[in-house]
Amino acid sequence: VTNNREWMVYNVACARWEVSQAMEMLSKIALPRDITNEKLQSFKDFAVADSDKLKIEPSKILFELLHQAAWNNETLSNPAVGFSDIDSYAYITPDILHEYIHT
């Protein structure tokens, strides 16, 4: 597994005749099927708490601010938690996430 704050790459080595099994395993890891309202609310609570921590300790977002300034607000990636609109989380539902994941 290789990752950063925005992406995660899974890699599996298998024999040619095991590709179907490997794809099934990777899809179970990468495509969550059990997004419930409770799990989603837990994430939302975590994101809000994380955003609140950034307000108290802004040094944790210093790299983001430097990157934003260097690229004149034209960054190559999505902003980290704390830069996003927390109010918009109210509109995210499990159905919306499932639709997004499967597009």
Contact map, one row per residue, 1 for C-alpha under 8 A:
1110000111100000000000000000000000000000000000000000000000000000000000000000000000000000000000000000000
1111000111000000000000000000000000000000000000000000000000000000000000000000000000000000000000000000000
1111111110000000000000000000000000000000000000000000000000000000000000000000000000000000000000000000000
0111111100000000000000000000000000000000000000000000000000000000000000000000000000000000000000000000000
0011111000000000000000000000000000000000000000000000000000000000000000000000000100000000000000000000000
0011111100000000000000000000000000000000000000000000000000000000000000000000010000000000000000000000000
0011111110000000000000000000000000000000000000000000000000000000000000000000000000000000000000000000000
1111011111000000000000000000000000000000000000000000000000000000000000000000000000000000000000000000000
1110001111100000000000000000000000000000000000000000000000000000000000000000000000000000000000000000000
1100000111110000000000000100000000000000000000000000000000000000000000000000000000000000000000000000000
1000000011111000000000000000000000000000000000000000000000000000000000000000000000000000000000000000000
0000000001111100000001000000000000000000000000000000000000000000000000000000000000000000000000000000000
0000000000111110000000000000000000000000000000000000000000000000000000000000000000000000000000000000000
0000000000011111011001000000000000000000000000000000000000000000000000000000000000000000000000000000000
0000000000001111111000000000000000000000000000000000000000000000000000000000000000000000000000000000000
0000000000000111111000000000000000000000000000000000000000000000000000000000000000000000000000000000000
0000000000000011111100000000000000000000000000000000000000000000000000000000000000000000000000000000000
0000000000000111111111000000000000000000000000000000000000000000000000000000000000000000000000000000000
0000000000000111111111100000000000000000000000000000000000000000000000000000000000000000000000000000000
0000000000000000111111110000000000000000000000000000000000000000000000000000000000000000000000000000000
0000000000000000011111111000000000000000000000000000000000000000000000000000000000000000000000000000000
0000000000010100011111111100000000000000000000000000000000000000000000000000000000000000000000000000000
0000000000000000001111111110000000000000000000000000000000000000000000000000000000000000000000000000000
0000000000000000000111111111000000000000000000000000000000000000000000000000000000000000000000000000000
0000000000000000000011111111100000000000000000000000000000000000000000000000000000000000000000000000000
0000000001000000000001111111110000000000000000000000000000000000000000000000000000000000000000000000000
0000000000000000000000111111111000000000000000000000000000000000000000000000000000000000000000000000000
0000000000000000000000011111111110000000000000000000000000000000000000000000000000000000000000000000000
0000000000000000000000001111111100000000000000000000000000000000000000000000000000000000000000000000000
0000000000000000000000000111111100000000000000000000000000000000000000000000000000000000000000000000000
0000000000000000000000000011111110000000000000000000000000000000000000000000000000000000000000000000100
0000000000000000000000000001111111100000000000000000000000000000000000000000000000000000000000000000000
0000000000000000000000000001001111100000000000000000000000000000000000000000000000000000000000000100000
0000000000000000000000000000000111110000000000000000000000000000000000000000000000000000000000000000000
0000000000000000000000000000000111111011000000000000000000000000000000000000000000000000000001001100000
0000000000000000000000000000000001111111000000000000000000000000000000000000000000000000000001000000000
0000000000000000000000000000000000111111100000000000000000000000000000000000000000000000000011000000000
0000000000000000000000000000000000011111110000000000000000000000000000000000000000000000000000000000000
0000000000000000000000000000000000111111111000000000000000000000000000000000000000000000000000000000000
0000000000000000000000000000000000111111111100000000000000000000000000000000000000000000000011000000000
0000000000000000000000000000000000001111111110000000000000000000000000000000000000000000000000000000000
0000000000000000000000000000000000000111111111000000000000000000000000000000000000000000000000000000000
0000000000000000000000000000000000000011111111100000000000000000000000000000000000000000000000000000000
0000000000000000000000000000000000000001111111110000000000000000000000000000000000000000100000000000000
0000000000000000000000000000000000000000111111111000000000000000000000000000000000000000000000000000000
0000000000000000000000000000000000000000011111111100000000000000000000000000000000000000000000000000000
0000000000000000000000000000000000000000001111111110000000000000000000000000000011000100000000000000000
0000000000000000000000000000000000000000000111111111000000000000000000000000000001000100000000000000000
0000000000000000000000000000000000000000000011111111100000000000000000000000000000000000000000000000000
0000000000000000000000000000000000000000000001111111110000000000000000000000000011000000000000000000000
0000000000000000000000000000000000000000000000111111111000000000000000000000000011100000000000000000000
0000000000000000000000000000000000000000000000011111111100000000000000000000000001000000000000000000000
0000000000000000000000000000000000000000000000001111111110000000000000000000000000000000000000000000000
0000000000000000000000000000000000000000000000000111111111111000000000000000000001000000000000000000000
0000000000000000000000000000000000000000000000000011111111000000000000000000000000000000000000000000000
0000000000000000000000000000000000000000000000000001111111000000000000000000000000000000000000000000000
0000000000000000000000000000000000000000000000000000111111110000000000000000000000000000000000000000000
0000000000000000000000000000000000000000000000000000011111111100000000000000000000000000000000000000000
0000000000000000000000000000000000000000000000000000010011111100000000000000000000000000000000000000000
0000000000000000000000000000000000000000000000000000010011111110000000000000000000000000000000000000000
0000000000000000000000000000000000000000000000000000010001111111100000000000000000000000000000000000000
0000000000000000000000000000000000000000000000000000000001111111110000000000000000000000000000000000000
0000000000000000000000000000000000000000000000000000000000011111111000000000000000000000000000000000000
0000000000000000000000000000000000000000000000000000000000001111111100000000001100000000000000000000000
0000000000000000000000000000000000000000000000000000000000001111111110000000000000000000000000000000000
0000000000000000000000000000000000000000000000000000000000000111111111000000000000000000000000000000000
0000000000000000000000000000000000000000000000000000000000000011111111100010000000000000000000000000000
0000000000000000000000000000000000000000000000000000000000000001111111111110000000000000000000000000000
0000000000000000000000000000000000000000000000000000000000000000111111111000000000000000000000000000000
0000000000000000000000000000000000000000000000000000000000000000011111111000000000000000000000000000000
0000000000000000000000000000000000000000000000000000000000000000001111111110000000000000000000000000000
0000000000000000000000000000000000000000000000000000000000000000000111111110000000000000000000000000000
0000000000000000000000000000000000000000000000000000000000000000000111111110000000000000000000000000000
0000000000000000000000000000000000000000000000000000000000000000000100111111000000000000000000000000000
0000000000000000000000000000000000000000000000000000000000000000001100111111110000000000000000000000000
0000000000000000000000000000000000000000000000000000000000000000000000000111110000000000000000000000000
0000000000000000000000000000000000000000000000000000000000000000000000000011111000000000000000000000000
0000010000000000000000000000000000000000000000000000000000000000000000000011111100000000000000000000000
0000000000000000000000000000000000000000000000000000000000000001000000000000111111110000000000000000000
0000100000000000000000000000000000000000000000000000000000000001000000000000011111110000000000000000000
0000000000000000000000000000000000000000000000100110000000000000000000000000001111110000000000000000000
0000000000000000000000000000000000000000000000110111010000000000000000000000001111111100000000000000000
0000000000000000000000000000000000000000000000000010000000000000000000000000001111111000000000000000000
0000000000000000000000000000000000000000000000000000000000000000000000000000001111111100000000000000000
0000000000000000000000000000000000000000000000000000000000000000000000000000000001111111100000000000000
0000000000000000000000000000000000000000000000110000000000000000000000000000000001011111100000000000000
0000000000000000000000000000000000000000000000000000000000000000000000000000000000001111110000000000000
0000000000000000000000000000000000000000000000000000000000000000000000000000000000001111111100000000000
0000000000000000000000000000000000000000000100000000000000000000000000000000000000001111111100000000000
0000000000000000000000000000000000000000000000000000000000000000000000000000000000000011111110000000000
0000000000000000000000000000000000000000000000000000000000000000000000000000000000000001111110000000000
0000000000000000000000000000000000000000000000000000000000000000000000000000000000000001111111011000000
0000000000000000000000000000000000001001000000000000000000000000000000000000000000000000011111111000000
0000000000000000000000000000000000111001000000000000000000000000000000000000000000000000000111111100000
0000000000000000000000000000000000000000000000000000000000000000000000000000000000000000000011111110000
0000000000000000000000000000000000000000000000000000000000000000000000000000000000000000000111111111000
0000000000000000000000000000000000100000000000000000000000000000000000000000000000000000000111111111100
0000000000000000000000000000000010100000000000000000000000000000000000000000000000000000000001111111110
0000000000000000000000000000000000000000000000000000000000000000000000000000000000000000000000111111111
0000000000000000000000000000000000000000000000000000000000000000000000000000000000000000000000011111111
0000000000000000000000000000001000000000000000000000000000000000000000000000000000000000000000001111111
0000000000000000000000000000000000000000000000000000000000000000000000000000000000000000000000000111111
0000000000000000000000000000000000000000000000000000000000000000000000000000000000000000000000000011111
